[in-house]
Amino acid sequence: MGLMSLFSLTSLGQSLNDYKIALIPSKFSFQNEDNQYRINTTVKMYLKQKGIEAYVSNEKLPEDFLDYNCNKLFVNAIEQNTIFSTRIKFEFKDCKGNVLFTTDLGENREKDIAIGYNLATIDALNSFGKANYKFSGKDFDDEIIQAKLKEMNKEDITETKVVTVKTELFYKVIDKLTGESLILFKTSTPSVFLTSFKKRSGVVVQKDNTWIFECIEEERVNTERIDISF
């Protein structure tokens, strides 16, 4: 794919400090309804106080929030209640499910279940300070591109107008002349990609050896030929 060979992404070690965005589910596995006992919004508010851009999954998300998942943390809650106490802890995972940090087990013996969950949540989150979180300013996209370019033959890069970089989740096509780039997110169909082109979200599909961008505008399907090489 592309005008030069593609390489599988080299595994890059990640830490909590590499992330500034977190996604919290609207309902954890043990909850019967969204934001039950206000656990989810409590986590959101706490993370925002720590400088993390946190969102609950059922709220209106920024337009480009879901374009790429590996630049954000995913929060999971684990309930370990006993007969006499409410106990909960939180995991912070990357897009591959690797646990980057786990809070201490928060515990409270309050008989009122709603208050008990709230206090146990706060107790668990208070241990987040042990992570010494401070965003590193890391740019995942730039890191991936630089790692791939280093693997490529410099002569190949010089001789081509387009550089294509492959990762586990997407391809990035870079026009060397203009500096413009296009990120194509993989789907289950090899010839179909999700993308954002000229500030429009849509799909890129291959038709008769030509790549076409398709999107919905004013309740109509609009198509536009894209000049990219695969």
C-alpha positions as CSV (number, residue, x, y, z in Angstrom):
1,M,0.0,0.0,0.0
2,G,1.5,3.4,-1.0
3,L,4.5,4.3,-3.0
4,M,6.8,2.6,-0.6
5,S,6.9,-0.3,1.8
6,L,4.8,0.0,5.0
7,F,5.9,-1.2,8.4
8,S,4.0,-2.5,11.4
9,L,4.0,0.0,14.3
10,T,6.7,-0.5,16.8
11,S,5.3,-0.8,20.3
12,L,5.8,2.4,22.2
13,G,5.7,2.5,25.9
14,Q,3.0,4.6,27.3
15,S,2.4,6.2,30.7
16,L,-0.4,8.1,32.3
17,N,1.4,11.4,31.7
18,D,1.2,10.8,27.9
19,Y,-2.6,11.5,28.0
20,K,-4.6,14.7,28.4
21,I,-8.0,13.3,27.5
22,A,-10.2,10.7,29.3
23,L,-13.4,9.0,28.4
24,I,-15.7,7.8,31.2
25,P,-18.6,5.4,30.3
26,S,-22.0,6.7,31.2
27,K,-22.7,3.4,33.0
28,F,-20.2,1.1,34.6
29,S,-20.9,-2.6,34.6
30,F,-22.3,-2.7,38.1
31,Q,-24.6,0.3,37.6
32,N,-28.3,-0.1,36.7
33,E,-28.6,3.3,35.0
34,D,-26.5,6.1,33.7
35,N,-24.5,8.0,36.3
36,Q,-26.1,6.0,39.1
37,Y,-25.1,7.5,42.5
38,R,-23.4,10.3,40.5
39,I,-20.2,8.2,40.3
40,N,-19.5,9.0,36.6
41,T,-19.8,12.7,36.9
42,T,-17.9,12.7,40.1
43,V,-15.0,11.0,38.3
44,K,-15.3,13.6,35.5
45,M,-15.1,16.5,37.8
46,Y,-12.2,15.1,39.7
47,L,-10.2,14.5,36.6
48,K,-10.9,18.0,35.3
49,Q,-9.5,19.3,38.5
50,K,-6.3,17.4,37.8
51,G,-6.0,19.0,34.4
52,I,-7.4,16.1,32.4
53,E,-9.9,16.8,29.6
54,A,-12.6,14.4,30.8
55,Y,-15.9,13.4,29.1
56,V,-18.8,11.1,29.9
57,S,-19.7,9.0,26.9
58,N,-23.4,10.0,26.7
59,E,-22.7,13.8,26.6
60,K,-22.1,15.8,23.5
61,L,-18.5,15.2,22.5
62,P,-16.2,17.5,20.5
63,E,-16.5,17.0,16.8
64,D,-13.1,15.3,16.4
65,F,-13.2,13.4,19.7
66,L,-13.8,10.0,18.3
67,D,-11.6,10.3,15.3
68,Y,-8.8,8.5,17.0
69,N,-9.0,6.5,20.2
70,C,-5.4,5.9,21.1
71,N,-4.8,9.5,22.3
72,K,-7.2,9.1,25.3
73,L,-7.5,7.3,28.5
74,F,-10.5,4.9,29.2
75,V,-11.8,4.8,32.7
76,N,-13.1,1.6,34.3
77,A,-14.6,1.1,37.7
78,I,-14.4,-2.1,39.7
79,E,-16.9,-2.7,42.5
80,Q,-15.8,-5.0,45.4
81,N,-18.5,-4.5,48.0
82,T,-18.8,-6.5,51.2
83,I,-21.8,-6.9,53.5
84,F,-20.7,-4.0,55.6
85,S,-19.0,-1.6,53.2
86,T,-19.1,-0.1,49.8
87,R,-15.8,-0.5,48.0
88,I,-14.7,0.7,44.6
89,K,-11.5,1.4,42.6
90,F,-10.8,2.8,39.2
91,E,-8.6,1.7,36.3
92,F,-7.1,3.9,33.6
93,K,-6.5,2.1,30.4
94,D,-5.1,2.8,27.0
95,C,-6.9,2.0,23.7
96,K,-5.5,-1.6,23.8
97,G,-6.8,-2.3,27.2
98,N,-3.5,-2.0,29.0
99,V,-3.9,-0.8,32.6
100,L,-1.7,2.3,33.1
101,F,-2.8,3.1,36.6
102,T,-5.2,1.7,39.2
103,T,-6.4,3.7,42.2
104,D,-6.4,2.4,45.7
105,L,-9.6,0.7,46.8
106,G,-12.0,3.3,48.1
107,E,-14.1,2.2,51.0
108,N,-17.0,3.6,53.1
109,R,-19.4,2.1,55.7
110,E,-22.2,4.6,55.2
111,K,-25.6,2.7,55.3
112,D,-27.2,5.1,52.8
113,I,-26.1,3.4,49.5
114,A,-25.9,6.5,47.4
115,I,-23.8,8.4,50.0
116,G,-21.7,5.3,50.5
117,Y,-20.8,5.0,46.8
118,N,-20.1,8.7,46.5
119,L,-17.7,8.7,49.5
120,A,-16.0,5.5,48.4
121,T,-15.5,7.0,44.9
122,I,-13.9,10.1,46.4
123,D,-11.8,8.0,48.7
124,A,-10.5,6.0,45.7
125,L,-9.9,9.0,43.5
126,N,-7.8,10.7,46.3
127,S,-5.1,8.1,45.6
128,F,-4.8,9.4,42.0
129,G,-2.2,11.8,43.4
130,K,0.2,8.8,43.7
131,A,0.4,8.9,39.9
132,N,2.1,12.3,40.0
133,Y,0.1,13.1,36.9
134,K,1.5,15.9,34.6
135,F,0.8,15.9,30.9
136,S,4.0,15.4,29.0
137,G,2.8,17.3,25.9
138,K,3.2,14.2,23.8
139,D,1.6,14.2,20.4
140,F,0.7,10.6,19.4
141,D,0.3,11.4,15.7
142,D,3.8,13.0,15.5
143,E,5.4,10.2,17.5
144,I,4.0,7.5,15.1
145,I,5.0,9.4,12.0
146,Q,8.6,10.0,13.2
147,A,9.0,6.4,14.3
148,K,7.9,5.2,10.9
149,L,10.0,7.7,8.9
150,K,13.1,6.6,10.7
151,E,12.5,3.0,9.6
152,M,12.2,4.1,5.9
153,N,15.0,4.4,3.5
154,K,15.9,8.1,3.1
155,E,16.4,7.7,-0.7
156,D,12.9,6.3,-1.0
157,I,11.5,9.3,0.8
158,T,13.4,11.7,-1.3
159,E,12.2,10.1,-4.6
160,T,8.5,10.1,-3.8
161,K,5.9,12.9,-3.6
162,V,3.8,11.0,-1.1
163,V,4.8,9.3,2.2
164,T,2.4,6.7,3.5
165,V,2.6,5.6,7.1
166,K,0.8,2.6,8.4
167,T,-0.2,2.0,12.1
168,E,-2.5,-0.6,13.6
169,L,-5.5,1.8,13.4
170,F,-4.9,4.0,10.4
171,Y,-2.9,5.1,7.4
172,K,-1.5,8.6,7.2
173,V,-0.8,9.9,3.7
174,I,1.5,12.9,3.6
175,D,2.0,15.1,0.5
176,K,5.6,16.2,0.7
177,L,5.1,19.1,-1.6
178,T,2.3,20.8,0.3
179,G,2.7,19.3,3.7
180,E,-1.0,18.3,3.8
181,S,-1.9,15.0,5.3
182,L,-4.9,12.7,5.3
183,I,-5.6,10.1,8.0
184,L,-7.6,7.1,6.9
185,F,-9.0,4.9,9.7
186,K,-9.4,1.2,8.9
187,T,-12.7,-0.6,8.8
188,S,-13.6,-4.2,8.4
189,T,-13.6,-3.8,4.6
190,P,-10.0,-3.3,3.2
191,S,-11.1,-0.8,0.5
192,V,-13.2,1.4,2.8
193,F,-11.8,3.9,5.3
194,L,-13.2,6.5,7.6
195,T,-11.8,10.0,7.3
196,S,-12.2,13.7,7.7
197,F,-11.6,15.6,4.4
198,K,-11.9,19.4,4.0
199,K,-13.6,19.5,7.5
200,R,-16.2,16.9,6.4
201,S,-16.6,13.5,7.9
202,G,-17.2,10.6,5.6
203,V,-15.7,7.5,4.0
204,V,-13.0,6.9,1.3
205,V,-13.8,3.9,-1.0
206,Q,-12.0,2.4,-3.9
207,K,-13.9,2.3,-7.2
208,D,-12.3,1.1,-10.4
209,N,-8.8,1.9,-9.1
210,T,-9.9,5.4,-8.1
211,W,-10.3,6.6,-4.5
212,I,-13.5,8.4,-3.9
213,F,-14.5,10.5,-0.8
214,E,-18.2,10.2,0.1
215,C,-20.1,12.2,2.7
216,I,-23.7,13.3,3.5
217,E,-24.4,17.0,2.9
218,E,-27.9,18.5,3.0
219,E,-29.4,15.0,3.0
220,R,-27.6,14.0,-0.1
221,V,-24.6,11.7,-0.8
222,N,-21.8,13.8,-2.3
223,T,-18.8,12.3,-3.9
224,E,-15.4,13.7,-4.7
225,R,-12.3,12.1,-6.3
226,I,-9.2,12.1,-4.0
227,D,-5.7,12.0,-5.5
228,I,-3.9,9.6,-3.2
229,S,-1.7,6.6,-3.9
230,F,-2.0,3.2,-2.3
